[in-house]
């Protein structure tokens, strides 16, 4: 079966965790970039798009929920998977209400994370396709007005 790489941005202030997750996801064939706080993550998204952001909820300066809201405002099609520690499920639910695709608890089960990454990428692709179809219909309508 052909495996389509996912373009992933990891935003987490724990450098060791980011490096380990980057290595494992890269070994799976995905393209991974890293940012170490919310501001850096937003800059990374401005410089290059991605399919899915893996976003830690608890970070200094800009927390994950604030970063999520900015990501969805600036890049509404990009999907976001939140990382949460034990006992922070209420915050993860708030994130879901703010547009996150899903969440996983740290330490994350890697297979579960991979499944969620693939589902999030598929949803992004479907959303982009709906946008393209809508734009095509609009162009066809407008071309008939000429």
N, C-alpha and C positions, 0 to 999 in steps of 0.2 A: 504494500500500500504506500502511495506517495504521501510523504509528510510535508506539509507546507509550513515553512518557518514563520514564526510569529515575531513581529517587531515589538520588543518589550522595553519599557523604561521602569527601572526599580528606583523608588524614592524612599530611602530609609537612612536614618542617621547612624545605624550600627554598621560600621565599615566591614567588620569580619563577616557578618551575616550577608551583606550585599555581595562581597567577593565570592563567598561560597555559593550563594544562589545563582550568581552570574555564571560561575563555572559549570554548575549542574545544568542550567538552562542552555548554555552554549553547547555543552556535550550532547544535548538532545536535539541540536540543530537550529536553535532559535537565535535571533539577533538581539543582543541585550546591551543596553546602555544603563548607566547608573547616575544618580544624583543623591546627595546626602542631606538635603533638606527641601522643604516645599518651594522656596524661592528658586533654588537651583533646578528643581524639577520643572518649574514653569518655563525657565529659560531654555532648558533642554528641549521642551516641546515646541518652543518657538523656533529653535534651530533645526529640528528634524521631527517629522511626525512619527507616530508609532501606532500600533494596534491596541495595545493594552498597557496600562500603568499599574504596577504593583505598588501600593502606597501605604506606608506605615501611618497609623493614626496618631501615635504619640511621638512627636518630634519637637525639638526646641524651636523657638522663633515662630514659624508657621506650622500649626498642627495639621494633621492629615485631613480633617473635615474642612478646614478653611482652604487648603490646597485643592481638595476635591471640588469644592464649589467653583473655584477659579478655573480649574481644568475644564469642568463641564460648561462654564460660561464661554471660555475662549475656544474650546475644542469639543463641541458637544457630541461628536461621533466617537471620540476616543472612549474606550471602556476602561473602567477602573475597578481593580480588585483591592479591597482594603485588607491590611494586616492588623490584627488586634491581639492584645495580650489577654490572658485569662481575666475574667471579671469586667471586661470592657465591651461586652456584647451590646449593651444599651447604646454605646457610641457607634458601634457598627450598624445598628438598626437606623440610627440617625443618618449615617452615611448612605444607606440604601435609599432612604427617603430623599436624599440630596442627589441621587443619580448614580451611585455606585452600582456596578453589575452584581457584585457579591463580596463576601469577605471570607477570610480564613483566619483561624487562630494560630498564633505562634506558640510553640514551634509547629510550622505547617507540615502537613503530610504532603510529601512531594508529588505523589501520584494524584492526589486530590487537587493540588494546585495546578498541575498540568491539565487536568480535565477542565477546570474552571477557565484556564487561559484559552484553551481551544474553543470552549463555548462562548467566551467573551469575544474572541476574534471572529467567530462565525456570526455573532450578532452584529458586530461592527460592519462586516462585509454585507450582510443583509440590509442594514440601514443605508449604507452607501449606495447599494443597488436601487433601493426605493427612491433615493434622492435623484439618481441618474435617470430613472424612468420618469419621474415627475418633471425634471428639467426637459427631457426629450418631448414629453407631451406639451409642455409650455411652448417650446420652440415650434412644434408642428402647428399649434393653434395660432401663434404669432405670424408664422410664415403664410398662413392662409389669409391674413389681413392685408398683405401687400398688394 
